[in-house]
Amino acid sequence: MKVLPLRHYLLRENKMSKLTADIDANLALFIQETQENQLVWGLRNEEGWLSCESTEFEESEVMPFWSSKEDAQIHNVEEWADFEVVEIPLDVFVEDWLITLDEDGVLVGPNWNASLEGKELEPSQLAKLYL
């Protein structure tokens, strides 16, 4: 069996993703795909849903979500390997999750790419994009 360098596998994984370095396009894709599929994808383990520190706002937390299972799975490695990819129905996400996250002061990160680059939005900002 031929073992290929890690770079090969990472490149192959990234080819499956529609996400690019254009974070505005990734946000637009998030809205489009979640409306088409009526699903949002996140990462969860036994301790709860994945969240991380904001790179844009001090002392803020961001919870990343993706518009496709495949893009969520790309992040299910290394320090996030113990998380499982879980679907959330879009209506529950918009009508429940975004309201609760907004009340809790947690930002949302829609469609972060493989380099973990993406928007960090107030949940109410994201909700308005569905109107």
N, C-alpha and C positions, 0 to 999 in steps of 0.2 A: 504494500500500500504506500502510495506516495504522499508524503506530508508536505503541504504547502505552507509558505510563510503566513503568519498572522495577517499581514497586510492584505494578502489575497482574500482571506475570509472577510475582512472588514470592507474591502472594496465591493465584494459580492453582496454583502449585507446592504451596503448603501445604495446599490443599484436597485434594490427592491423598494426603496423609499422614494416617495415623490417630494420629500422635503429637501430644501436647498439652503444656501446661505442667505437667501432673500426672505427675511423674517416677516415682511409684510405679505408676501405671496403665501407663506406657510400659514399665516393667520387666515387669509382668505380661503385657503384650501380647507382649513379646520371648519369654518362655517359651512362651506359648500358640502363637504363630505358628511359632516354630522347631520345636516339637513336631509341629505339623500338617504343615509343609512339609519338615521334615527338612533345612533349610538355614539357614545363617547367612551374612550378607553383610558384607564388609569392603572397604577401599580399599587398593590396592597400586600402587606405581610401580616403576620399574627399580631403585630403591634399597631397596625393601622395603615392608612394611606400614605404614600410617599409624599414628602414635602422636603424642601431644602431652603437654605438661606437665599434671600434675594441678592442679586448682584447690583441692582439699581437703587434699592431703598434700604436704608439702615434699619436693622432690627425688624425686618419684615420676613415673612415666610411665603414661599411660593409652592403651590401644588400643581405639578405638570399634568396635562391631559393630552391625548392624541385622538385624531379622527380616524385612525385605522389601527387594527390589532397589530399589524406588522410593524408599524412605526413604534408602537409601545414596546414590542418585543425587542427591538434593537437596543433599547435602554435597559433591558432585563439582564444585565451582565455586571461583572466585577462587584462593587459594593452594593449594587441593587439586585444581585443574582437571587437573593432569597425572597424577592417579591414575585407575586403572580400577576399576570395581566388580567384585568377584570373589566367587563363591559358595564356601562351605566346607560339606561335608556335616556335619550335626549330630553324628553319632557321632565323626567325626574331631575336631571342635571340642571336644567334651566330654572325650573319652578321650586326646587328644594335646595340642591347643592349650592348654586350661585348665591342664593339668598343667605344661607347659613354661613358660607365662607365670607361673604361681605360683612355680616354681623360680627364674625370672629376676626376680621381684619387680615384675612389670608388672601394673598394674590393668586391669580391663576396663570399658568404658563401653557398656552395652547400651541401644540405642534412644535415642540422644541426639536431641532434637528439632531443628528448624531453627535455633533460637537456641543450639544446642550445650549445652543444659541436660539433665542426666541423672545417673544414679547413677554412682559410681565404686566398683567392688567388687573385693575380692580374688577372683581366679579360683576359689578353693575355695568362696567364698560363692555364686557363681553356679552352680557345679557342683552344690551341695547343693539348689538349687531344681529340679533335674531329677530328684531322687530321689522 
